[in-house]
Amino acid sequence: MRSEKYLETLKRANPLERHVQQFEKQLAQTDAMNEEGTKERYLEFAEARIRQFSPDQNDQGAIIDVSDGLEHEYTTACYAMAGAILLSVGRCHDLESSIKLAMDWACHCLAENKVPDNHADFVTHMVMQGYRILRHTTNSERVNGWKNDLEKVIPEQTYTQVERNVPLKQTRNWTTYGVQRLLRLVSVCQFLKRTEWMKPIYK
């Protein structure tokens, strides 16, 4: 019932639209987003988080939660993506092997349907971003390993918010996010060998 209500709200006018437009208008009148240091501040924050979590990586590449000794949700994939971005701008080169190891594990878990806490729906975007960046500075054997893993993804078996688990009318934002990223997987890198799942989208 809650999910059906969520779908209904998507059909309505956004009650926050007026506030969003006001914010965008105010933003356009300032130079806040054009400041030279804005990008650097984001990168500094991201690098601090990567360095914070790097000691908690296990031998397989997973980022482990020290509170319970387990890997959770998309932490490893997020680490790989953020690390890839940082490497691309000349940061964290001392963590390059750690970042690529995280990419190894994140791709493997997605391919084998072993993403922790049933959060595969969110991982595709992160590993795709990581792949697009890291493939240029990684040996072909490793890149092919990532590619082979990504080609194994079967959406209706890997994702949580699919008709196999949830009635179509009760799917939520997970589905919207997941489908968007899978379309990128197909259109940008043409990884998926099976595309039957896409047909209902275009009906």
Salt bridges, closest charged atoms under 4 A:
GLU8 OE2 - LYS11 NZ 3.52
GLU35 OE1 - ARG41 NH2 3.40
GLU40 OE1 - ARG91 NH2 2.69
GLU47 OE2 - ARG51 NE 2.95
GLU47 OE1 - ARG91 NH1 2.65
ASP68 OD2 - HIS72 NE2 2.62
GLU73 OE2 - HIS119 NE2 3.58
ASP94 OD1 - ARG51 NH2 2.87
GLU96 OE2 - LYS100 NZ 2.82
ASP104 OD2 - ARG142 NH2 2.59
GLU112 OE2 - LYS152 NZ 3.80
ASP117 OD2 - HIS72 ND1 3.02
GLU151 OE1 - LYS193 NZ 3.67
GLU156 OE2 - ARG194 NH2 3.05
GLU196 OE1 - ARG194 NH2 3.55
